[in-house]
Amino acid sequence: MKGRYRWWIGTLLLLSTVVNYIDRQTLSVLGPRLKVEFHWTNESFALVIISFRIAYTVMQAVTGRLLDRVGTRRGLSLAVLWYSAAAMLTSLATGLRSFCALRFLLGAGEAANWPGATKAVAEWFPRRERGWAVALFDSGSSFGAAIAVVLVPLLYTRLGGWRPAFLVTGTLGLLWLLLWRRSYHPPEAHPRLGSDELRMILDDRAAERAASAPGAAARPSPGWGTLLALPQTWGVIAARGLSDPVWFMITDWFAIYLASKGFKLEDTATGFWVPFLAADLGNFFGGGWSSFLIRRGWSVGRARKALIVGGAFGVLMLIPAAYLSTFVPLVACFAVATFSYAALSTMALALPADLFESGAVASVAGMAGAAAGAGTIVSTFLIGIVADRFSFKPILVTASLVPLLAAGLVLLLVRNDARSGQGVVKVI
């Protein structure tokens, strides 16, 4: 661990995201069974998902601001404690209303994960490693979803129902919290960080500040008005707000989509997690390839944008997936799309740390997450209606096209300068 402690911090952020996704995916994996037990339509199931998304959307922006004020260690500790309790309490749900209420509480706590992890990456990792670091923690969403596909049915079968499954998965966050409280402090105050690694982190931070605004100190926690006046902020918001709903469409509805095609989860479990494994690979491809391009002399901004555009084109593979009825080709198309989305998403998540000074990173990440949540609420509502009244085909075709719009807005709005940034924006 000597000289590499930052990667232990990155591993903890990965584990946090894994736990976060296992808790939320427990509902999605059990969705076909819960729909039968409680006689829910797709519109009813959409209401449960939307309850989570409403809280998640509002709290993304709120927790981003709170994290910039109270710090990463304390902020993520409170968030994980909150959502672990909400996940365990879901085992007491008795119907649509109680599921909606408890998923709302879960979303309120889980919202802090991405702003907090992005802020931690900005605190601990030099610019050349941030693509890898973001890929590491963001891959936890795919790992968590893939683990849930195996773990939750096993708990359901072995423990005799869905209630123990929610209770057991909810306890995982408490175990993570013990490691986090023992391991995480800001680099400059960490009792176990080596002097060489600390010097490397602080030197990179100073060089980054000097490059973005020579002779100026970083502004702590600029207001939302200041940030929203910048085109770079809107570029980050567009990247997440338009692309994230595609991922949540897949994670929330994939089991139900397969069921609508006549596939049973117990018969297709081996292939069910393939798109999520592909997303893991896409995370690391995005982070690794952008880092490679930067080492080859590309600017940070150019490398990030190249992966965003390429990833957007790869998501077009959802179009043939909408028309296939054979399991292996269908899953293969989803796998290409999720790989491509994950490469794009990793770059979108890296943008706040690339573009903004430390005191603004979580705030911008939170606003982008709120936009992603708002887009997901609207899309989830429409998915429930369209799936019940028509089919999933128009849903998948639309989802394949939206990331291209996101990529276009990033190219338009994320400028490689700090004009009008008032000491907040870096040059990338």
Residue pairs with C-beta under 8 A, 6 or more apart in sequence:
1 8
2 194
3 194
3 196
3 197
4 197
5 190
5 192
5 193
5 194
5 197
6 124
6 125
6 129
6 133
6 187
6 197
6 201
8 183
9 120
9 124
9 183
9 184
10 121
10 124
10 125
10 133
10 136
10 137
11 136
12 176
12 179
12 180
12 183
12 184
13 117
13 120
13 121
13 133
13 136
13 137
13 140
14 136
14 137
14 139
14 140
14 143
15 140
15 176
15 179
16 76
16 80
16 113
16 117
16 137
16 140
16 176
16 180
17 113
17 117
17 137
17 138
17 139
17 140
17 141
17 143
17 144
18 140
18 143
18 144
18 147
19 80
19 144
19 172
19 173
19 176
20 83
20 110
20 113
20 140
20 141
20 144
20 173
21 140
21 141
21 142
21 143
21 144
21 145
21 148
21 251
22 144
22 147
22 148
22 151
22 152
22 169
22 172
23 83
23 84
23 87
23 106
23 110
23 169
23 170
23 172
23 173
24 52
24 106
24 110
24 251
25 144
25 145
25 148
25 149
25 152
25 251
26 87
26 90
26 148
26 152
26 165
26 166
26 169
27 34
27 48
27 49
27 90
27 99
27 103
28 148
28 251
28 252
28 253
28 254
28 255
29 148
29 149
29 152
29 153
29 255
29 265
30 152
30 156
30 162
30 165
31 45
31 255
31 256
32 255
32 256
32 259
32 265
33 156
33 162
34 40
34 45
34 99
34 162
35 41
35 44
35 45
35 256
37 162
38 44
38 95
38 96
40 48
40 96
41 384
41 388
42 256
42 383
42 384
42 387
42 388
43 384
43 385
43 388
44 96
44 384
45 256
45 384
46 380
46 381
46 383
46 384
46 385
47 96
47 100
47 384
48 96
48 99
48 100
48 103
49 103
49 252
49 380
50 377
50 380
50 381
51 99
51 100
51 101
51 103
51 104
51 107
52 103
52 104
52 106
52 107
53 107
53 248
53 373
53 376
53 377
53 380
54 104
54 107
54 373
54 377
55 103
55 104
55 105
55 106
55 107
55 108
55 111
56 107
56 108
56 110
56 111
56 369
56 373
57 107
57 111
57 369
57 370
57 372
57 373
57 374
57 376
57 377
58 108
58 111
58 370
58 373
59 107
59 108
59 109
59 111
59 112
60 111
60 114
60 115
60 366
60 367
60 368
60 369
60 370
60 372
60 373
61 363
61 366
61 367
61 369
61 370
62 111
62 366
63 75
63 79
63 111
63 112
63 115
63 116
63 362
63 366
64 115
64 362
64 363
64 364
64 365
64 366
64 367
64 369
65 221
65 224
65 362
65 363
65 366
66 75
66 112
67 75
67 76
67 112
67 115
67 116
67 119
67 362
67 366
68 119
68 220
68 221
68 359
68 360
68 361
68 362
68 363
69 221
71 186
72 116
72 119
72 120
72 123
72 184
72 186
73 180
73 181
73 184
73 185
73 186
75 112
75 116
76 112
76 113
76 116
76 117
76 120
76 180
76 184
77 177
77 180
77 181
78 112
79 109
79 110
79 111
79 112
79 113
79 116
80 109
80 173
80 174
80 176
80 177
80 180
81 109
81 173
81 174
81 177
82 105
82 108
82 109
83 105
83 106
83 108
83 109
83 110
83 173
84 109
84 170
84 171
84 172
84 173
84 174
84 177
85 109
85 170
86 102
86 105
86 106
86 108
86 109
86 170
87 106
87 166
87 169
87 170
87 173
88 166
88 167
88 170
88 171
89 102
89 105
89 170
90 99
90 102
90 103
90 106
90 166
90 170
91 163
91 164
91 165
91 166
91 167
91 170
92 98
92 102
92 163
93 99
93 102
93 166
111 366
111 369
111 373
114 349
114 365
114 369
115 362
115 363
115 365
115 366
115 369
116 362
117 137
117 138
118 134
118 349
118 352
118 353
118 361
118 362
118 365
119 358
119 361
119 362
119 365
120 184
121 130
121 133
121 134
121 137
121 350
121 353
122 130
122 352
122 353
122 358
122 361
123 186
123 187
123 358
124 133
124 187
124 201
125 133
125 201
126 200
126 201
126 204
127 204
127 208
127 300
127 354
128 291
128 294
128 295
129 291
130 350
130 353
130 354
131 286
131 287
131 288
131 290
131 291
131 294
131 303
131 304
131 346
131 347
131 350
132 284
132 287
132 288
132 291
133 287
134 287
134 346
134 349
134 350
134 353
135 283
135 284
135 286
135 287
135 288
135 346
136 283
136 284
136 287
138 283
138 342
138 345
138 346
138 349
139 279
139 280
139 283
139 284
139 342
141 247
141 251
141 279
142 276
142 277
142 278
142 279
142 280
142 283
142 338
142 342
143 276
143 280
145 251
145 273
145 276
145 279
146 273
146 276
146 277
146 280
148 169
149 265
149 269
149 272
149 273
149 276
150 269
150 273
151 169
152 165
152 169
153 265
153 266
153 269
155 164
155 165
155 168
155 169
156 162
156 164
156 165
159 165
159 168
185 191
187 193
187 197
187 198
187 201
187 202
188 198
188 202
190 198
205 358
208 426
209 216
209 217
209 218
209 357
211 426
211 427
212 357
212 418
212 421
212 425
212 426
212 427
213 418
213 421
213 423
216 423
217 423
218 357
218 358
218 359
218 423
219 357
219 359
219 360
219 422
219 423
219 424
220 359
221 359
221 360
221 363
222 359
222 360
222 363
222 422
222 424
224 363
224 367
226 422
226 424
227 233
227 356
227 360
227 363
227 364
227 367
227 424
228 234
228 367
229 420
230 420
230 421
230 424
230 425
231 413
231 414
231 415
232 355
232 356
232 413
232 414
232 415
232 421
232 425
233 364
233 367
234 409
234 413
235 351
235 409
235 410
235 412
235 413
235 414
236 348
236 351
236 352
236 355
236 364
236 365
236 367
236 368
236 414
237 367
237 368
237 371
238 371
238 406
238 409
238 410
238 413
239 308
239 344
239 347
239 348
239 351
239 368
239 406
239 409
239 410
240 348
240 349
240 368
240 369
240 371
240 372
241 368
241 371
241 372
241 374
241 375
241 406
242 375
242 402
242 403
242 405
242 406
242 409
243 312
243 341
243 344
243 345
243 348
243 372
243 402
243 403
243 406
244 345
244 369
244 372
244 373
244 375
244 376
245 372
245 375
245 376
245 378
245 379
245 380
245 399
245 402
246 315
246 318
246 341
246 399
246 400
246 402
246 403
247 279
247 338
247 341
247 345
248 376
248 379
248 380
249 379
249 380
249 383
249 395
249 399
250 275
250 334
250 337
250 338
252 380
253 383
253 387
253 392
254 272
254 275
254 334
255 265
255 272
256 387
257 392
258 265
258 268
258 272
259 265
260 387
260 391
260 392
261 325
261 330
263 327
265 272
268 327
271 327
271 328
271 331
272 331
274 331
274 332
274 334
274 335
275 331
275 334
275 335
275 337
275 338
276 338
277 335
278 334
278 335
278 336
278 338
278 339
278 342
279 338
279 339
279 341
279 342
280 342
281 339
281 342
282 311
282 338
282 339
282 340
282 341
282 342
282 343
282 346
283 342
283 343
283 345
283 346
285 339
285 342
285 343
286 307
286 311
286 342
286 343
286 344
286 345
286 346
286 347
287 346
287 350
289 307
289 343
290 303
290 304
290 306
290 307
290 346
290 347
290 350
291 303
293 302
293 303
293 306
294 300
294 303
298 306
299 416
299 428
300 354
300 428
301 354
301 414
301 416
301 428
302 416
304 347
304 350
304 351
304 354
304 428
305 347
305 410
305 411
305 414
307 343
307 344
307 346
307 347
308 344
308 347
308 348
308 406
308 407
308 410
309 407
309 411
310 340
310 343
310 344
311 340
311 341
311 342
311 343
311 344
311 345
311 347
311 403
311 407
312 340
312 344
312 403
312 404
312 406
312 407
313 340
313 404
314 336
314 337
314 339
314 340
314 341
314 343
314 344
315 337
315 340
315 341
315 344
315 399
315 400
315 403
315 404
316 337
316 400
316 401
316 404
317 333
317 334
317 336
317 337
317 340
317 400
318 333
318 334
318 337
318 396
318 397
318 399
318 400
319 396
319 397
319 400
320 329
320 333
321 330
321 333
321 334
321 337
321 396
322 392
322 393
322 395
322 396
322 397
323 393
324 330
324 333
337 400
341 403
344 403
344 406
344 407
348 368
348 406
348 410
349 365
351 410
351 414
352 360
352 361
352 362
352 364
352 365
352 368
353 361
354 426
354 428
355 364
355 414
355 425
355 426
355 428
356 364
356 424
356 425
356 426
357 423
357 424
357 425
357 426
360 424
379 399
382 395
383 395
386 392
386 394
386 395
387 395
416 427
416 428
417 425
417 427
418 425
418 426
418 427
